[in-house]
Amino acid sequence: MRTTDGVHFGPADGIRALAIALVFLDHVGLRSPERSAFVVAFSLGSGGLGVAALFVLSGFLLSVPYLRAIIDRDRAFPSSARYAQARFLRIYPLYAFAVIVIAIFVLAFERHAITLNAWDVISHLLFLNDFQPSTVISVSPVLWTMAVDVGFYIMLPLAAWWAYRHTATRKRNARIKLVVSALGTVILASIMYRVVAGAIFRPEDAADVVVAVRNIPGMAGLFAIGIIAQVLIRENASRDMLKRRGDVVLAVALGGLALYFVLQLFMVLIEGIESSGMLGVDDTIAAIAAASFLLFLVADSRRPLSQLLSSRTMVVAASLSYAWYLFHPTVLDAMQKLSTMGFQTFGHAHPDVVYAAAVLAATLVLLPFAYAIHLFIEKPFLRKKDRILSGDKPKVVPTISSADVSVFSG
């Protein structure tokens, strides 16, 4: 996986594929006939961790050219026009296709169970679906994250420009401190917002939680954690420390992961499924665990796990992951209904057997479907994006030099 500066972070491909696999497990678990508190907590924890990892990755990867301009001062500020074009080509064509196709499917086969109107589709196409509980998950339960991601895409260059202007006369170490301090403030403000919003609005279901708590202000801290991880990995001293103390970094990742799942189980037992995301720090803990795991892998590419997640297999999996992410809830629902109808036609079977058949069928359908979608719809636009970015040759700023340019900066 490459940034807009052409920097390659091999394990990021594998982490992205794993994160989307966790979201898939979430929706598999929540649809399962077995609805024990442990199953629900594991499902919600898997999905929450996957989403947190994806947001951390966005901050980690997209911040690279901005950090070069702000901290190193060896390049001009990135072109906002090229940035906007690249982001549009990366996510929107396939996203719009998915919204329309899923909406048609819902109207054709789910019209008696789900009421879908024109505004549901329009709000999703404009990334406005997260502002109303009635539209936030009306088309698909995963599309709320896209609106949050787009909010970050908009805020990143604006915040970076502020930092670029306010660090112009500072020394390099002072610039780093200002950036990290600003990001730390965003994390704390995000946690405070979630606590206050949860207390004031008291969301009653998953849609309410997204609108009130898991919106752009509430999730901003997760992106900030990803950017801090990028600051750490690009500096020689901190990267060397992360490499030497890999066991500590991995322990932080595993400890955060364990704490996050324990909190999920506790909240499900006390408050039920609607409690997911309601704690001020739960998604933050998941993001810290994901960022620590990312740093552990990127700091030393010779680790076997780093090499595995950088392998060709993971690159292929990552290339299919966007289509898989967008379509998997709809395909799961369709295969679950078809399996139920099939077993009812040819005889009765245990619900677990029927559901296992549905999950297997969904997987077998999604693999070629995601490949075809990637090949014929996503890939042509990715090529256009690459052509745009290949023309974005950042100009060296001759009056300011960098005393320490990390090998991870291109």
Order of alpha helices (4+ residues) and beta strands (2+ residues): alpha-alpha-alpha-alpha-alpha-alpha-alpha-alpha-alpha-alpha-alpha-alpha-alpha-alpha-alpha-alpha-alpha
